[in-house]
């Protein structure tokens, strides 16, 4: 089973000034070795956005190319919108990308690996599964 790895986990692992022995980074390494990581385009875009130096951008782009994107369909976008609306009705805010991740997780039966506590709130109102190491 593949697991959608959220931007925050990737960011921890890719930062040069972070302790790469953290539990989150170790789990990501394990998922990569077990070929369980599922990349999606919006997370790839978030990871590549804001990189100031072209050489660093190219290096990260090359590294991430090992993880093909899941194809996102109209059904995924529509469910993401429903999830956004459901949570908004409950007073819970989230980004469009977060709810698209939730829709992809549900539609493709893939857990989400994240340290973003918002996903715990989302899971109270929509059927998503969070990966716990």
Secondary structure, DSSP 8 states (H G I E B T S, - for coil): --EEE-HHHHHHHH-TTS-TTSHHHHHHHHHHHTT-EEB-HHHHHHHHTT---HHHHHHHHHHHTTS-B----HHHHHHHHHHHHHHHHTT----HHHHHHHHHHHHTT-EEE---THHHHHHTTS---B---
